[in-house]
Amino acid sequence: MSTVPPESSALLAEMCRHLSGLLAAGASRVTMAAGPVRLEVEGGGRPAAPAAVAPEPAAEPGLAVVAPLVGVFYRAPQPGAAPFVEVGDQVEPGQQVGIVEAMKLMNPVLAERAGRVTRIAADDGAPVEYEQPLLLLEPAGGEVG
């Protein structure tokens, strides 16, 4: 463990605040870095409640659009706005289908393949894990995952 310069203590406090939320959501390995401050925690998370565990992508047919990182999933660009996609919508590769917020940064979630949304697998505002399925697509034109 290294010491933190006084000018970085506020940044470290902010990182720890976000870290506690990620660990409460069940994360077991987290690495954060900002400027001269780097924080790594492994094995400190507690398992998420069984009701919060997302189904495995293989549990249902289709292609999963997964979380690109650990954070909070949002279905719309801002509170009160229409969701990026709904069940039944067609999506194209590169189309934004959601947002994952991590450390106050809004990271777009993009569809990698074309298809029709068959299921929204993560709730709006819910904590998500890396590669957790967020929505399922029925492949366009009989494409297989």
Secondary structure, DSSP 8 states (H G I E B T S, - for coil): -----GGGHHHHHHHHHHHHHHHHTT-SEEEEEETTEEEEEES------GGG----GGGSSSEEEE-SSSEEEESSSSTTS--S--TT-EE-TT-EEEEEEETTEEEEEE-SS-EEEEEE-S-TTEEE-TT-EEEEEEEGGG---
